Amino acid sequence: MTPKLLTTLRDYTPALLRADVLAGVTVAMVALPLSIAIAIASGADPSTGLTTAIVGGILISALGGSRVQIGGPTGAFIVVVYGIIADHGHGGLVLATLMAGAILMVAGYLRAGSLVRHIPEPVIHGFTIGIAIIIATSQVKDLLGLTPGDVPGEFLEKLHVLWGARDTLNGMALLVGLGCMALIVALRRAAPRFPGLIVAVGAASALVALAALPVDTLGARYGALPATLPMPALPELSVSQMIALLPSACIIAFLAGVESLLSASVADRMIGGNYRPNAEVIAGGAANIGSAVFGGLPATGAIARTATNVRAGGKTPVAGIVHALTILLVMLLAAPLAGYFAMPALAGLLILTAWNMAEPHKWRSYLALPRADRALLLLTLVLTVLTDLTVAIGVGVALGLALRLARRDVPPAKWEPPDR
């Protein structure tokens, strides 16, 4: 359970520090607009995304079991966070995140980190694609500049409302959003190590501001971002609310644990490392508790940002800490500039994030899965989109484990009539 930071600092050198600082600053430029966009899509204040990236990022890197893991808010939480805020307000989200952190801490100390390998892969793929679909549809409004009024959270009703508002399409907003998406893709292919996200969103937003285009901006909708972190405070605790939020807290803990361990596993394959799963789970628990205390969102290891860190040359958890401190420095010195971010540009960024989450390059391989696995993936996907994650994950994991037991050819139990 020893954090990797303590291990790597024993032989730390100035060369490692230079590599970590450069990588940390690069990742921060990627994480900055993404954290704001995730917070907006979750129905939260934009500043909560930055708070989560700072507090959660520091704790995951300082206490985690991976050399290169980058922590913060991720798209996987958007659906569940949006639902909690809609039903219980931001205070309910903070309490659920705090409870999830406690659950992860207990799970880590009980050495439950290795259990993630028992979660059926079709379930993980199914709810990930489902979440990606929900995220993408939630951004259609801003990408097209539609003005439908209140947009419901239910998937089918949302599609109906968006279709009804098609006459309010803002062509200029669509052009800005598509242009930002094209620039992100071009920069990602031409210079994978370059922080193309902040450049693309910044360029699109600068065009909107300088040309005075009729496009909604972050500042116009939400006001100026605060230039400091909020003061730490505990949420109001009540037994009734904790019971009501327990299912949501369990889902947050599940998603945080799974995504963080998957991200660390992917990073290990990139660097040839060997992460410590239980330390990673404990770090996730501490990060969610810390984020909740500062009023932030759920935090976990972020696969895309972790991969960016590796490609940028990050070597130790110091890079993750530098990433968080860089975002804090930008927040302290340049928070007003974020108000110029164009909403269609942020929407385009999130739609590309959803596309990457869905991993379309793997779809062909899913067709080669056994029929039962394909059915399980599709069922989890449909339940995620049309019901909620609690139902989707519960049903998917239960059916997946039942399939796994059936494939082991467990001999049937020998039932004998009771002697009565």
Secondary structure as UniProt FT lines:
FT   HELIX           4..8
FT   HELIX           9..11
FT   HELIX           14..41
FT   TURN            42..43
FT   HELIX           46..63
FT   STRAND          71..72
FT   HELIX           75..77
FT   HELIX           78..109
FT   TURN            110..111
FT   HELIX           113..118
FT   HELIX           121..138
FT   HELIX           140..144
FT   HELIX           155..164
FT   HELIX           166..168
FT   HELIX           171..190
FT   TURN            192..193
FT   HELIX           196..210
FT   TURN            211..212
FT   HELIX           218..222
FT   HELIX           239..271
FT   HELIX           277..293
FT   TURN            294..295
FT   STRAND          300..301
FT   HELIX           303..311
FT   TURN            312..313
FT   HELIX           318..334
FT   HELIX           335..340
FT   HELIX           343..358
FT   HELIX           360..362
FT   HELIX           363..367
FT   HELIX           371..386
FT   HELIX           389..407
FT   TURN            408..409
//
